[in-house]
Amino acid sequence: MSRALEQPAYLAALAPLADVGHAADPGHAADPGHAADPGHAADPSDGGPVYLDCNATTPLEPEVLEAMSPYFLGAPGNPSSSDHRHGKRAAGAVAAASAAIAQLVGTSAELVIFTSGATEANNLAILGLAAHAEKTGRRHIISTELEHKAVLEPLRHLRSRGFDVELLQPTAGGWIDPAALARSLRPETCLVSIMQVNNETGVRQPLEQVADVMAGHDAYLHVDAAQGFGKDLAPLRHPRIDLMSISGHKIFGPMGIGALISKRRPGGQAPPLSPLTFGGGQQRGLRPGTLPVPLIVGLGKAAELAGRDAEERAASCRAFRERALEALSPLRPVVLGDPARSLPHVLCVAFPGVTSPRLASALAAHISVSRGAACTDGTHEAFSHVLLAMGLPDEQLQGAIRLSWCHRTPQPDWRGVVQVVQRLRGKVPDCFACRVGY
């Protein structure tokens, strides 16, 4: 069973501050209880839409905010200030968070490099290996057409510097065939970068098989694990993975914090990264700058909870998915991406006959969703690069939306959702639509 969306008592004191972000909105009526509860997702009984965009960002777990609060409101301390008690306390908090994160994926705490998020971590992994690649003359990189822009853009930059970047095409089910990787590996391949879970479809990539394919090759394997860390942990423990990028706000932690996690190879060598920024030498010189202790504590706590509550969260998400598919079945939605390979908290679906911009707008009173394919003008250039790479027909590209939820998400008014889609398809009489408020 999922935990209730209760408000911890200590949050009541923060309620006046939590609603500041709405002050500029003259139409907003402040609700201190909900504003102060970081785990709150709108309930249908509130009259507001239910949040179904957890792949974009997740609600903050109350236990995470509780862990962070003393480092925001208590005595300050810089973890680099080792000469006094306050600095040592901060350094201890950072070390504990590093250990919690490392434990989940089977590595050492000193190999957790904190960043501002997965985008920075991806850049540090990919661009940070460029000097080694140039030094060794191995300038071939393999990635996929499914990757997030935070991977594709650094790769495009390296291509402009003369690197040979090869992008593997996915299957129609949204996953990469490990045999295609095996065919593309060369002696001069320095890096393979493959995401763990696609952010649009929720489809898991076959990381274990990818790692097995690379067992006899010394190219570095980087995994963008932003959507899988804390949700699908077993693949990330594979010892052949060299680098992985994670993000706090994807696992019910705070925004503005992530990490690049490394693993040592059997000989004890860590990936030969070069820094992208320079400063005081913190974090082994790879990512200098004063560490944001409260955010790091939050990420560590989120990682701890992910390990502790993994089965409960997954069961809750599976139950939600089953209910959603059952409720939407009269609409005959087309599920995009191989359901057998998808995580249980994501549905990328298309409703033939309805375009995604109209659909997302019309559904806004009931649910908050993202357009899986960002179709704006009907041209292929406007579609999601992920769905285009999967070779989907135009009707599915035009009508794709993404629903993503979590263990804290209440069931929305599915009947209302169905009626909205039926109306857009012209299958609900106008007089009925007026009665239900459309």
C-alpha positions as CSV (number, residue, x, y, z in Angstrom):
1,M,0.0,0.0,0.0
2,S,1.2,3.5,-0.7
3,R,1.8,6.0,2.1
4,A,-0.9,8.5,2.7
5,L,-0.3,12.1,1.6
6,E,-0.2,13.4,5.2
7,Q,1.5,16.6,6.1
8,P,4.3,16.2,8.7
9,A,3.8,18.5,11.7
10,Y,7.2,20.2,11.2
11,L,6.1,21.5,7.8
12,A,3.3,23.6,9.2
13,A,5.9,26.2,10.2
14,L,7.2,26.4,6.6
15,A,3.7,26.9,5.1
16,P,4.0,30.7,4.7
17,L,7.2,30.3,2.8
18,A,6.1,27.4,0.6
19,D,3.4,29.5,-1.1
20,V,5.6,32.4,-2.0
21,G,6.0,31.0,-5.5
22,H,2.3,31.7,-6.1
23,A,2.3,35.2,-4.9
24,A,2.6,36.7,-8.4
25,D,-0.4,34.8,-9.6
26,P,-3.5,36.9,-8.7
27,G,-5.8,34.0,-9.5
28,H,-4.1,31.7,-7.0
29,A,-5.9,31.0,-3.7
30,A,-3.2,29.9,-1.2
31,D,-3.7,26.5,0.4
32,P,-1.1,26.3,3.1
33,G,-1.7,22.6,3.8
34,H,-1.1,21.5,0.2
35,A,1.6,24.1,-0.5
36,A,3.6,22.9,2.5
37,D,3.2,19.2,1.7
38,P,5.9,18.3,-0.9
39,G,4.4,14.9,-1.5
40,H,0.9,16.3,-2.3
41,A,-0.5,15.4,-5.7
42,A,-3.9,16.9,-6.4
43,D,-6.7,14.7,-5.6
44,P,-9.9,14.6,-7.7
45,S,-11.9,15.6,-4.7
46,D,-9.9,18.9,-4.6
47,G,-11.4,19.9,-7.9
48,G,-7.9,20.2,-9.4
49,P,-6.0,18.0,-11.9
50,V,-4.1,15.0,-10.8
51,Y,-0.3,15.3,-11.6
52,L,0.7,12.6,-14.1
53,D,4.1,14.0,-15.2
54,C,6.4,12.3,-12.7
55,N,8.9,11.5,-15.5
56,A,9.4,15.3,-15.7
57,T,9.8,15.7,-11.9
58,T,8.6,13.8,-8.9
59,P,7.1,15.2,-5.7
60,L,9.5,15.6,-2.8
61,E,9.1,12.9,-0.2
62,P,8.4,14.4,3.2
63,E,11.1,12.3,4.8
64,V,13.6,13.9,2.4
65,L,12.6,17.4,3.4
66,E,12.8,16.4,7.0
67,A,16.3,15.2,6.5
68,M,17.3,18.3,4.7
69,S,15.7,20.8,7.0
70,P,18.4,20.9,9.7
71,Y,21.0,21.8,7.1
72,F,18.9,24.6,5.7
73,L,17.7,26.0,9.0
74,G,20.4,25.0,11.5
75,A,24.0,26.1,12.0
76,P,25.9,26.5,8.7
77,G,28.9,24.4,7.8
78,N,31.2,24.1,4.7
79,P,32.4,20.5,4.3
80,S,35.8,21.8,3.2
81,S,36.2,23.6,6.6
82,S,37.8,20.7,8.5
83,D,39.2,22.8,11.3
84,H,36.0,23.1,13.3
85,R,32.9,21.2,14.4
86,H,30.5,22.8,11.9
87,G,32.6,21.9,8.9
88,K,33.1,18.3,10.2
89,R,29.4,17.9,10.6
90,A,28.7,19.0,7.0
91,A,31.5,16.7,5.7
92,G,30.0,13.8,7.7
93,A,26.6,14.5,6.1
94,V,28.1,14.5,2.6
95,A,30.0,11.3,3.3
96,A,26.8,9.6,4.6
97,A,24.9,10.6,1.5
98,S,27.7,9.4,-0.8
99,A,27.7,6.0,1.0
100,A,23.9,5.7,0.6
101,I,24.0,6.4,-3.1
102,A,27.1,4.1,-3.7
103,Q,25.5,1.2,-1.8
104,L,22.6,1.1,-4.2
105,V,24.7,0.4,-7.3
106,G,27.7,-1.4,-5.8
107,T,30.5,1.1,-5.9
108,S,32.6,3.1,-3.4
109,A,31.5,6.4,-1.8
110,E,34.5,8.3,-3.0
111,L,33.4,7.6,-6.6
112,V,30.2,9.6,-6.3
113,I,30.7,13.1,-7.8
114,F,27.9,15.5,-7.0
115,T,26.7,17.7,-9.8
116,S,23.7,20.0,-10.4
117,G,21.8,17.2,-12.0
118,A,22.0,14.5,-14.7
119,T,22.6,17.0,-17.5
120,E,25.8,18.1,-15.9
121,A,26.7,14.5,-15.0
122,N,26.2,13.4,-18.6
123,N,28.4,16.3,-19.9
124,L,31.1,15.4,-17.4
125,A,31.1,11.7,-18.4
126,I,31.1,12.3,-22.2
127,L,33.2,15.5,-22.5
128,G,35.4,14.5,-19.6
129,L,36.6,11.4,-21.5
130,A,37.5,13.4,-24.6
131,A,41.0,14.2,-23.6
132,H,41.7,10.5,-22.9
133,A,40.2,9.6,-26.3
134,E,42.3,12.1,-28.1
135,K,45.5,11.0,-26.3
136,T,44.9,7.4,-27.2
137,G,43.7,8.0,-30.7
138,R,40.4,6.3,-30.1
139,R,37.8,8.8,-31.2
140,H,34.9,6.5,-32.0
141,I,31.8,6.8,-29.8
142,I,28.6,4.7,-29.9
143,S,25.3,5.9,-28.5
144,T,21.6,5.7,-29.6
145,E,18.9,7.8,-31.3
146,L,16.8,7.4,-28.1
147,E,19.0,9.4,-25.9
148,H,18.1,12.6,-24.0
149,K,19.4,15.9,-25.4
150,A,21.7,16.0,-22.4
151,V,23.6,13.2,-24.1
152,L,23.0,14.0,-27.8
153,E,24.1,17.6,-27.5
154,P,27.6,16.8,-25.9
155,L,28.0,14.2,-28.6
156,R,27.2,16.7,-31.3
157,H,29.8,19.0,-29.8
158,L,32.4,16.1,-30.0
159,R,31.4,15.4,-33.6
160,S,32.2,19.0,-34.4
161,R,35.7,18.4,-32.9
162,G,36.3,15.5,-35.3
163,F,35.0,12.6,-33.2
164,D,33.2,9.7,-35.1
165,V,29.8,9.5,-33.3
166,E,27.6,6.6,-34.3
167,L,24.0,6.5,-33.2
168,L,22.2,3.1,-33.1
169,Q,18.6,3.0,-34.3
170,P,16.1,1.4,-31.9
171,T,13.5,-1.3,-32.7
172,A,9.9,-0.3,-33.1
173,G,9.4,-1.3,-29.5
174,G,11.8,1.4,-28.4
175,W,14.9,-0.6,-27.3
176,I,18.3,-1.2,-28.7
177,D,19.3,-4.6,-30.0
178,P,22.6,-5.6,-28.3
179,A,23.6,-7.4,-31.5
180,A,23.6,-4.0,-33.2
181,L,26.1,-2.7,-30.6
182,A,28.3,-5.8,-31.1
183,R,28.4,-5.1,-34.9
184,S,29.4,-1.4,-34.3
185,L,32.2,-1.9,-31.7
186,R,35.7,-1.2,-33.1
187,P,39.2,-1.3,-31.7
188,E,39.1,2.5,-31.7
189,T,35.8,2.7,-29.8
190,C,36.4,4.7,-26.6
191,L,32.9,5.2,-25.2
192,V,29.5,3.6,-25.4
193,S,26.7,5.7,-23.9
194,I,23.2,4.1,-23.5
195,M,20.4,5.3,-21.3
196,Q,18.8,2.9,-18.8
197,V,15.2,3.9,-19.3
198,N,13.7,6.1,-21.9
199,N,12.1,9.2,-20.5
200,E,9.3,9.3,-23.1
201,T,8.2,5.7,-23.4
202,G,9.5,4.2,-20.1
203,V,11.1,1.4,-22.0
204,R,14.1,-0.2,-20.3
205,Q,17.2,-0.8,-22.4
206,P,18.8,-4.3,-22.2
207,L,21.7,-3.0,-20.0
208,E,22.8,-6.4,-18.8
209,Q,23.1,-7.7,-22.4
210,V,24.9,-4.5,-23.5
211,A,27.4,-5.0,-20.7
212,D,27.9,-8.6,-21.6
213,V,28.6,-7.6,-25.3
214,M,31.2,-5.2,-24.0
215,A,32.9,-7.8,-21.7
216,G,35.8,-8.3,-24.1
217,H,36.2,-4.7,-25.1
218,D,37.9,-1.9,-23.1
219,A,35.6,1.0,-24.2
220,Y,34.0,2.8,-21.3
221,L,30.3,2.2,-20.7
222,H,28.3,5.2,-19.6
223,V,24.6,4.9,-18.6
224,D,22.2,7.9,-18.3
225,A,20.3,6.5,-15.4
226,A,18.2,9.5,-14.6
227,Q,14.9,7.7,-15.2
228,G,16.0,4.3,-13.8
229,F,18.1,5.0,-10.7
230,G,16.0,4.2,-7.6
231,K,13.4,2.4,-9.7
232,D,15.2,-0.4,-11.5
233,L,18.3,-1.0,-9.5
234,A,19.5,-4.5,-10.5
235,P,20.9,-3.5,-13.9
236,L,22.9,-0.7,-12.4
237,R,24.9,-3.1,-10.2
238,H,26.5,-4.7,-13.2
239,P,30.2,-4.4,-12.7
240,R,30.9,-3.7,-16.4
241,I,29.2,-0.3,-16.1
242,D,31.9,2.4,-15.7
243,L,29.8,5.6,-15.3
244,M,26.2,6.5,-14.6
245,S,24.4,9.8,-14.3
246,I,21.6,10.3,-11.8
247,S,19.2,13.2,-10.8
248,G,17.6,13.9,-7.4
249,H,14.3,15.2,-8.6
250,K,13.5,12.0,-10.5
251,I,13.6,10.0,-7.3
252,F,11.5,12.2,-4.9
253,G,14.5,14.2,-3.9
254,P,15.3,17.9,-4.5
255,M,15.9,19.7,-7.7
256,G,19.3,21.1,-8.4
257,I,21.3,18.0,-7.4
258,G,22.5,14.9,-9.2
259,A,25.7,12.8,-9.4
260,L,28.1,11.1,-11.8
261,I,28.9,7.7,-10.3
262,S,31.9,5.8,-11.3
263,K,33.1,2.2,-10.8
264,R,36.6,0.8,-10.6
265,R,37.6,-1.9,-13.1
266,P,39.2,-5.1,-11.8
267,G,42.6,-3.6,-11.8
268,G,41.4,-0.7,-9.6
269,Q,41.3,2.0,-12.3
270,A,38.5,4.5,-12.3
271,P,37.5,6.1,-15.6
272,P,40.2,8.7,-16.7
273,L,38.0,11.8,-16.6
274,S,39.2,15.3,-17.0
275,P,37.4,18.2,-15.3
276,L,35.2,20.7,-17.3
277,T,35.5,23.4,-14.6
278,F,38.3,24.5,-12.4
279,G,38.5,25.8,-8.9
280,G,39.2,24.8,-5.3
281,G,39.8,21.1,-6.0
282,Q,36.8,19.7,-4.3
283,Q,35.6,16.2,-5.3
284,R,39.0,15.1,-6.5
285,G,39.2,18.1,-8.7
286,L,36.6,16.7,-11.1
287,R,33.8,19.0,-10.1
288,P,35.2,21.8,-7.9
289,G,33.0,24.3,-5.9
290,T,31.4,24.4,-2.5
291,L,29.1,21.4,-2.0
292,P,25.4,22.1,-1.4
293,V,25.1,20.1,1.7
294,P,21.2,20.3,2.2
295,L,20.7,19.1,-1.4
296,I,23.3,16.3,-1.1
297,V,21.6,15.2,2.1
298,G,18.3,15.1,0.3
299,L,19.7,13.1,-2.6
300,G,21.2,10.6,-0.1
301,K,17.9,10.3,1.8
302,A,16.0,9.8,-1.5
303,A,18.4,7.0,-2.5
304,E,18.0,5.4,0.9
305,L,14.2,5.4,0.6
306,A,14.4,4.1,-3.0
307,G,16.2,1.1,-1.7
308,R,14.0,0.6,1.3
309,D,10.6,1.1,-0.4
310,A,11.4,-0.3,-3.9
311,E,8.9,-3.2,-3.8
312,E,6.1,-1.2,-2.3
313,R,6.5,1.6,-4.8
314,A,6.6,-0.8,-7.8
315,A,3.5,-2.6,-6.6
316,S,1.6,0.6,-6.2
317,C,2.7,1.8,-9.7
318,R,1.7,-1.5,-11.3
319,A,-1.8,-1.3,-9.7
320,F,-2.2,2.2,-11.0
321,R,-1.1,1.2,-14.5
322,E,-3.6,-1.7,-14.6
323,R,-6.4,0.6,-13.5
324,A,-5.4,3.2,-16.1
325,L,-5.3,0.7,-18.9
326,E,-8.7,-0.7,-17.8
327,A,-10.3,2.7,-17.6
328,L,-8.9,3.9,-21.0
329,S,-9.7,0.6,-22.8
330,P,-13.0,2.0,-24.4
331,L,-10.8,4.5,-26.2
332,R,-8.6,1.8,-27.7
333,P,-5.4,3.6,-27.0
334,V,-2.2,2.5,-28.8
335,V,0.6,1.9,-26.3
336,L,3.9,3.2,-27.7
337,G,7.0,1.2,-26.7
338,D,7.2,-2.5,-25.7
339,P,5.0,-2.9,-22.6
340,A,7.0,-6.0,-21.6
341,R,10.1,-3.9,-21.3
342,S,8.5,-0.8,-19.7
343,L,8.7,0.4,-16.1
344,P,5.3,0.3,-14.4
345,H,4.9,4.0,-13.8
346,V,4.9,5.2,-17.4
347,L,2.4,5.0,-20.3
348,C,3.2,6.6,-23.7
349,V,-0.1,6.3,-25.6
350,A,-1.7,7.6,-28.7
351,F,-5.4,8.1,-29.3
352,P,-6.0,7.8,-33.0
353,G,-8.0,10.7,-34.4
354,V,-6.8,13.2,-31.7
355,T,-3.6,15.3,-31.9
356,S,-1.6,15.6,-28.7
357,P,-1.7,19.4,-28.4
358,R,-5.5,19.4,-28.4
359,L,-5.6,16.4,-26.1
360,A,-3.2,17.7,-23.5
361,S,-5.0,21.0,-23.4
362,A,-8.5,19.4,-23.2
363,L,-7.4,17.0,-20.4
364,A,-5.8,19.8,-18.3
365,A,-8.9,20.0,-16.0
366,H,-8.5,16.3,-15.1
367,I,-4.8,15.4,-15.4
368,S,-1.5,17.1,-16.0
369,V,0.4,15.2,-18.8
370,S,3.2,15.7,-21.2
371,R,3.1,15.3,-24.9
372,G,5.2,12.3,-25.8
373,A,5.6,13.8,-29.3
374,A,5.9,17.6,-29.3
375,C,3.8,18.1,-32.5
376,T,3.2,21.7,-33.2
377,D,2.9,22.2,-36.9
378,G,2.3,18.8,-38.4
379,T,5.8,18.4,-39.8
380,H,8.2,15.5,-38.9
381,E,10.7,18.1,-37.6
382,A,8.2,18.9,-34.8
383,F,7.8,15.3,-33.6
384,S,9.7,13.7,-30.8
385,H,13.0,12.4,-32.0
386,V,12.5,9.3,-29.9
387,L,9.2,8.3,-31.5
388,L,10.5,9.2,-34.9
389,A,13.5,6.9,-34.4
390,M,11.1,4.1,-33.5
391,G,9.6,4.4,-37.0
392,L,6.0,5.0,-35.8
393,P,3.3,6.0,-38.2
394,D,2.2,9.6,-38.4
395,E,-1.1,9.1,-36.7
396,Q,0.7,7.8,-33.6
397,L,3.3,10.5,-33.7
398,Q,0.6,13.2,-33.9
399,G,-1.4,11.8,-31.0
400,A,1.2,10.7,-28.4
401,I,1.0,11.8,-24.8
402,R,2.9,10.5,-21.8
403,L,1.3,9.6,-18.5
404,S,3.7,9.1,-15.6
405,W,2.9,8.6,-11.9
406,C,4.3,7.4,-8.7
407,H,3.4,5.6,-5.4
408,R,1.9,8.8,-4.1
409,T,-0.4,9.5,-7.0
410,P,-4.2,9.3,-6.4
411,Q,-6.5,7.8,-9.1
412,P,-7.9,10.6,-11.3
413,D,-11.4,10.8,-12.6
414,W,-10.9,8.3,-15.4
415,R,-14.5,8.6,-16.5
416,G,-14.0,12.3,-17.1
417,V,-10.8,11.6,-19.0
418,V,-12.6,9.2,-21.3
419,Q,-15.4,11.6,-22.0
420,V,-12.9,14.4,-23.0
421,V,-11.3,12.1,-25.6
422,Q,-14.6,10.9,-26.9
423,R,-15.7,14.5,-27.3
424,L,-12.5,15.4,-29.2
425,R,-13.3,12.5,-31.5
426,G,-16.8,13.8,-32.0
427,K,-18.4,10.8,-30.3
428,V,-20.1,12.6,-27.4
429,P,-23.2,14.6,-28.1
430,D,-22.7,18.3,-27.5
431,C,-25.6,18.5,-25.2
432,F,-24.0,15.9,-23.0
433,A,-20.7,17.6,-23.1
434,C,-22.4,20.8,-21.9
435,R,-23.8,18.9,-18.9
436,V,-20.4,17.6,-17.8
437,G,-18.8,21.0,-18.3
438,Y,-16.8,20.9,-21.5
